[in-house]
Every structure is written in C-alpha cells, then in structure tokens.
Amino acid sequence: MAVSFREAVMKSIELPCPSRLSAGERAAEITCILASAIVRTLVTPRAAESAVGLGFVPDQRVHTTPYQRETL
C-alpha cells in the first residue's frame, strides 16, 4: 500500500476542548508543556558564536528591500 507525501505529512491531531477538561487536567497539560520546554532548553546544545561575521556594524539596520530608503 503506497502512502502519498500529503498523507505522510498531514496528520490530524484531535485536542480536547479546554472547556471539557477539569481544572486538574488543564493544570497537568500546562505542566507537561512547561516541563517539555524546560527539558528542550537544557538538552539542546548551546549555539556557538560564529567566526564568520555578516559584515555589518552593530548599529546598522538591514532591510529585506534595500531599494526603499528611509527618510529622516
């Protein structure tokens, strides 16, 4: 049985309605989300500073559309 790319990527997640959860269940869900975030920040390696600079002075602003000049 072949699975198309769209079926492989798009998964339907059914979340319970918060109004149908008890206060304890909502607190448990929030606790789980916060704990996951804390663990993720502690487990991921710290980003090392890159030796390659971008070539901009610290106070210089960079715009995605350089043709729009800012007037003072």
N, C-alpha and C positions, 0 to 999 in steps of 0.2 A: 504494500500500500504506500503510495507516494504522498508526501506531505509538501504542499506548496510553501513557498517562502512566507507568504502572508499568514498562513496558518501557524507557522513556526514562530513568528514574531509576535503576532497579536494574540494575547491571552486575556480572556475576560476574567477580571478579579471581582468577586462579589464581596463587598464590605458590608458589615451590618450597619443598619441605620443607628446613629448615636442616640436617638430618642428611644430606641427599643432596648438599649443596654442599661444595665443597672449602674449605679454610681461606682460600685466596686469594679465592674467590668471596664468602665471608661478609665478609671484610675490605673487598672492593670495595663490597658492598652497604651496609655501615655507613658507609664513607667517602662514598658518594653521598648517603645520608640526612643525614649531618652537614653536608656541603657545601651541600645544599639548604636546610637550616635556617639556616646562616650567611648565605647569599645572601638568603634571605627576610627576615632581620632587618636586613640592610644596605639592601635595596631599599625596604622599606615606609617610608612617611613617618612621622616621629615624631608621636605624638599630642600635640596642643597642649593646654595646660591650659584647661579650660572656664571661661568667665567666669561661668557660671551655677552657683551653689552648690546643694547639696542641702538646706541649712538645718539641718544637724546640727553640734553642737560636736564637736571632734576626738575626745574620749573617750567620746562617747555611742554605745551599741550600738543597732543597728537589727535588729529581728526581723521575719520574714515573718508571724508570727502574734502581733500585739500584745496579744491578749487573754490570753496566757499570761504572767503576771507572774513574774519571778524573785524568789525569796525569799532573803534574806541570812542 
